[in-house]
Amino acid sequence: MAKSTTSGISYSDIVSAIQKRQYSPVYLLMGDESFYIDKISDYIASTVLTEEERGFDQVVIYCTRETDVMNIISTAKRYPMMSKYLVLIVKEAQNLLMLDELTNYIVNPLMSTILVICYKNGMVDKRKKIVSAVQKTGVLFESQKLKDSMLPGFITEYLKTKQLSIDNKARMMMADNIGTDLNRMASELDKLVVAMPKGEECITAELVEENIGISKEFNNWELKSAVVQKDVFKANQILNYFNSNPKANPVIPTVAILFNLFASIMQAYYAPEKNEYGLMQHLGISSWQAKELMSAMRNYSARKTMDIIAKLRETDAKLKGIEKGSASDGEVMQELIFFILH
């Protein structure tokens, strides 16, 4: 979950406090991952006031470069008309030219106002006065991009809120093919929730294949598994499937997944203890991931792993047009897979 690196406040901490009606007068939500920023601001918007109260005491301001900060301050200083709180949500605050001018209000905020500042696509400079002011009187939340390794956990936790689970193969199919765009991931998971047969509680690879358009047999997760096991036939079978439908199977994500695999194998070689528990501790991974790496290490030496990482970098450059020559993307990928497996 996204977390403030300064105050240790996570998304779930904020939601839990709101559920207990423990509100802060100021929330500064900032970072590169818009998913959690939207989730928190939407949750505040939909729960603090009743539907009737929102018409009088909830204001949403969408900022542009022309937005007057003094207008935001004057609105924040307004007393609620029909409820205990005035909820003021300032969206796209990264567009404000004079954001720091809000500091004068934030150091002494009106306790009947809940001011939510949504600052996307980056962080407010922590040297600015507004940041230290929020840390003293409100909640500072940093929403950072999720790492690839954290995606399976996000998928599991998201579905848990829907009282559903997901099997490992289905989870990795979703993680490998959709990636770290959490808004898109949530949208695709919601499709699966709607498609769940009545009485079922676990999302399967079959359900993913039927509703998301990812083949349960020919996908990046299965290719990675074939590479780990050095299954030449299966790897080439999947690659041929990809080449027959390149629009549905873009090559750049495939290279990224393979790069992450071999980077992890290389890290595993530096682990003090190369057993399952040792890899889990050294790399901060789950039991099944550690077992996968142990299997890969039996098939790929440290020297070969380094050579493959270099080849993956070269392949990535070629696929982006650097010294590619006349070879097609499919031919470049075939050369890569041959190099890895032989």
C-alpha positions in Angstrom: 0.0 0.0 0.0 1.1 3.6 -0.6 2.6 5.2 2.4 3.9 8.5 3.7 7.6 8.2 4.1 7.7 11.0 6.6 4.8 10.1 8.9 4.3 6.5 8.1 0.6 7.0 7.3 -0.7 4.5 4.8 -3.8 4.4 2.7 -5.5 1.9 5.0 -4.5 4.1 8.1 -6.3 7.1 6.5 -9.4 5.1 5.5 -9.6 3.5 9.0 -9.5 6.9 10.7 -12.2 8.3 8.4 -14.4 5.2 9.1 -14.0 6.1 12.8 -14.9 9.7 11.9 -11.5 10.9 13.1 -11.0 13.7 10.5 -8.0 15.9 9.9 -8.5 19.6 9.0 -6.0 19.2 6.1 -4.9 16.3 3.9 -2.1 16.8 1.4 -2.2 13.8 -1.0 0.7 13.8 -3.4 2.7 11.5 -5.6 3.1 9.7 -8.9 0.4 7.1 -8.3 -2.9 8.8 -8.8 -4.9 5.6 -7.8 -4.6 6.1 -4.0 -5.0 9.9 -4.2 -8.3 9.4 -6.0 -9.4 6.7 -3.7 -8.8 8.8 -0.5 -10.4 12.0 -1.9 -13.4 10.0 -3.3 -13.8 8.2 0.0 -13.8 11.5 1.9 -16.2 13.0 -0.6 -18.7 10.1 -0.3 -18.6 9.4 3.4 -18.1 12.6 5.5 -21.4 14.3 4.6 -24.8 12.9 3.7 -26.1 13.3 0.2 -28.3 16.2 1.3 -25.5 18.0 3.1 -23.1 17.8 0.2 -25.3 20.2 -1.8 -24.6 22.9 0.8 -21.3 22.0 2.4 -19.1 20.2 -0.1 -17.0 22.1 -2.7 -14.7 20.7 -5.4 -12.2 23.0 -7.1 -10.4 21.9 -10.2 -7.2 23.9 -10.5 -5.6 25.4 -13.5 -2.7 27.8 -13.8 -5.2 30.6 -13.5 -6.8 29.4 -10.3 -6.6 32.0 -7.5 -5.2 30.5 -4.3 -7.0 33.3 -2.3 -10.3 31.9 -3.5 -9.4 28.5 -2.1 -8.5 30.1 1.2 -11.7 32.1 1.5 -13.7 29.0 0.7 -11.8 27.0 3.4 -12.6 29.8 5.9 -16.3 29.5 5.3 -18.4 27.9 8.0 -20.6 25.0 7.2 -24.3 25.7 6.6 -26.2 22.4 7.2 -23.7 20.1 8.8 -20.7 19.9 11.2 -18.1 20.1 8.4 -17.3 21.9 5.2 -15.5 19.5 2.9 -13.3 21.3 0.3 -11.5 19.1 -2.2 -8.8 20.8 -4.3 -8.1 18.7 -7.4 -5.1 18.9 -9.8 -3.3 21.1 -7.2 0.0 20.6 -9.2 -1.3 23.2 -11.6 -1.4 25.9 -8.9 1.4 28.5 -9.4 1.3 29.8 -5.9 0.6 26.6 -3.9 2.8 27.7 -1.0 0.4 30.6 -0.3 -1.9 28.0 1.2 0.6 27.7 4.1 -0.9 30.7 6.0 -4.2 28.9 6.2 -2.8 25.5 6.9 -0.8 26.6 10.0 -4.1 27.7 11.6 -6.9 25.8 9.8 -10.6 26.0 10.6 -11.5 22.8 12.5 -14.9 22.7 10.9 -13.3 22.5 7.4 -11.8 19.4 5.9 -9.4 20.6 3.2 -8.2 17.9 0.8 -5.4 18.9 -1.6 -4.8 16.4 -4.4 -1.3 16.9 -6.0 -0.6 14.4 -8.8 2.3 13.4 -11.0 5.0 14.2 -8.6 5.8 15.5 -5.1 5.6 18.9 -3.5 9.2 20.0 -2.8 9.6 19.1 0.9 11.6 22.2 1.5 8.5 24.3 0.9 6.7 25.7 4.0 3.4 24.0 3.0 4.9 20.5 3.6 6.1 21.3 7.2 2.8 23.0 7.9 0.8 20.0 6.9 3.0 17.7 9.0 2.1 19.8 12.0 -1.6 20.3 11.5 -2.8 17.6 9.1 -2.0 14.5 7.2 0.8 14.2 4.6 0.4 11.2 2.3 2.8 10.2 -0.4 1.4 7.9 -3.1 4.3 6.2 -4.8 4.3 4.0 -7.9 3.9 0.4 -7.0 6.9 -1.9 -7.8 6.3 -4.9 -10.1 7.0 -7.2 -7.2 4.2 -5.6 -5.1 1.5 -6.1 -7.8 0.4 -9.6 -6.7 -0.1 -8.3 -3.2 -2.1 -5.4 -4.5 -4.3 -7.7 -6.5 -4.9 -10.0 -3.5 -5.7 -7.1 -1.2 -8.0 -5.4 -3.7 -10.0 -8.6 -4.1 -10.1 -9.2 -0.4 -12.1 -6.0 0.0 -14.7 -7.6 -2.4 -14.7 -10.8 -0.3 -13.0 -12.7 -3.1 -9.7 -14.5 -3.6 -7.6 -15.3 -6.7 -5.5 -18.4 -7.6 -1.8 -17.8 -8.1 -1.8 -18.4 -11.9 -4.7 -16.0 -12.4 -3.0 -13.4 -10.2 0.3 -13.6 -12.1 -1.5 -13.5 -15.5 -3.1 -10.2 -14.4 0.1 -8.8 -12.9 2.3 -9.6 -15.9 -0.1 -8.5 -18.6 -1.6 -5.4 -17.1 1.3 -4.0 -15.1 1.5 -1.2 -12.6 -1.3 1.0 -13.9 -3.4 0.6 -10.8 -6.5 2.4 -12.2 -6.5 0.0 -15.2 -5.8 -3.0 -12.9 -8.7 -2.1 -10.6 -11.0 -1.7 -13.6 -10.0 -5.1 -15.0 -10.4 -6.7 -11.5 -13.9 -5.2 -11.2 -14.8 -6.9 -14.5 -13.8 -10.2 -13.0 -15.8 -9.5 -9.9 -18.9 -8.8 -12.0 -18.2 -12.0 -14.1 -17.8 -14.3 -11.1 -20.3 -17.2 -11.2 -22.8 -17.1 -8.3 -21.5 -19.0 -5.3 -17.9 -18.9 -6.4 -15.3 -17.0 -4.3 -12.0 -17.6 -6.1 -11.0 -16.1 -9.4 -9.4 -18.6 -11.7 -7.1 -18.5 -14.8 -10.1 -19.6 -16.9 -12.2 -16.6 -15.7 -9.3 -14.3 -16.6 -9.0 -15.8 -20.0 -12.7 -15.5 -20.7 -13.2 -11.9 -19.5 -9.9 -10.1 -19.8 -8.6 -11.6 -23.1 -5.4 -13.1 -21.7 -4.7 -16.7 -22.9 -4.2 -19.0 -19.9 -1.6 -21.0 -21.8 0.1 -18.4 -24.0 1.0 -15.4 -21.9 4.0 -13.7 -20.3 3.6 -15.7 -17.0 3.7 -19.0 -18.9 6.7 -17.8 -21.0 8.6 -16.9 -17.9 7.8 -20.3 -16.4 9.0 -22.0 -19.5 12.2 -20.0 -19.4 12.8 -20.8 -15.7 12.4 -24.5 -16.5 14.4 -24.2 -19.8 11.4 -25.7 -21.6 12.5 -24.9 -25.2 9.4 -26.4 -26.9 6.9 -24.5 -24.6 8.8 -21.2 -24.8 8.9 -21.3 -28.6 5.3 -22.3 -28.8 4.3 -19.3 -26.7 6.6 -17.0 -28.8 5.0 -18.2 -32.0 1.6 -17.5 -30.5 2.8 -13.9 -29.6 4.2 -13.4 -33.1 0.9 -14.5 -34.7 -1.0 -11.7 -32.8 1.5 -8.9 -32.1 -1.1 -6.3 -31.3 -2.4 -8.3 -28.4 1.1 -9.3 -27.2 3.4 -6.3 -27.3 7.1 -7.2 -27.0 8.4 -4.5 -24.6 6.4 -5.7 -21.6 7.7 -9.3 -22.3 11.3 -8.1 -22.3 10.7 -6.2 -19.1 9.3 -9.3 -17.4 12.2 -11.4 -18.5 14.7 -8.7 -17.4 13.1 -8.6 -13.9 13.3 -12.4 -13.8 17.1 -12.5 -14.6 17.8 -9.4 -12.4 16.2 -11.4 -9.5 18.2 -14.5 -10.4 21.4 -12.3 -10.3 20.4 -10.9 -6.9 19.8 -14.4 -5.6 23.3 -15.4 -6.4 24.5 -12.7 -3.9 22.3 -14.0 -1.1 24.3 -15.2 1.9 22.0 -18.3 2.1 20.7 -19.7 -1.2 18.0 -21.9 0.3 14.3 -21.0 0.2 14.3 -19.1 3.5 17.5 -17.3 2.7 16.2 -16.0 -0.6 12.9 -14.9 1.0 14.9 -12.9 3.6 17.5 -11.5 1.2 15.1 -10.4 -1.5 11.9 -9.8 0.5 9.9 -12.3 -1.6 7.3 -15.0 -1.0 7.9 -18.7 -0.7 6.8 -19.6 -4.2 8.9 -16.8 -5.7 12.0 -18.2 -3.8 11.3 -21.7 -5.1 11.0 -20.3 -8.7 14.4 -18.6 -8.3 16.0 -21.8 -6.9 14.7 -23.7 -9.9 16.1 -21.0 -12.2 19.5 -21.0 -10.5 19.8 -24.7 -11.3 19.4 -23.9 -15.0 21.3 -20.6 -15.3 24.8 -20.0 -13.9 25.7 -16.6 -12.6 27.9 -16.0 -15.7 25.1 -17.0 -18.1 22.7 -14.8 -16.1 24.9 -11.8 -16.6 25.2 -12.5 -20.3 21.4 -12.8 -20.6 20.9 -9.5 -18.8 23.3 -7.8 -21.3 21.4 -9.5 -24.2 18.0 -8.2 -22.7 19.4 -4.7 -22.7 20.5 -5.0 -26.3 17.1 -6.4 -27.3 15.3 -3.6 -25.5 17.4 -1.1 -27.5 16.7 -2.9 -30.8 13.0 -3.0 -30.2 13.1 0.7 -29.6 14.8 1.3 -33.0 18.5 1.3 -32.0 20.6 -0.7 -34.5 17.7 -2.9 -35.3 18.3 -3.3 -39.0 15.6 -4.9 -41.1 14.7 -7.6 -38.5 11.0 -7.7 -37.3 10.1 -7.5 -33.6 9.3 -11.2 -33.8 12.7 -12.1 -35.2 14.4 -10.0 -32.5 12.5 -11.9 -29.9 13.3 -15.3 -31.4 17.0 -14.4 -31.3 16.6 -13.4 -27.7 14.8 -16.6 -26.6 17.3 -18.7 -28.5 20.2 -17.0 -26.7 18.5 -17.5 -23.3 17.7 -21.1 -23.7 21.0 -22.3 -25.4 
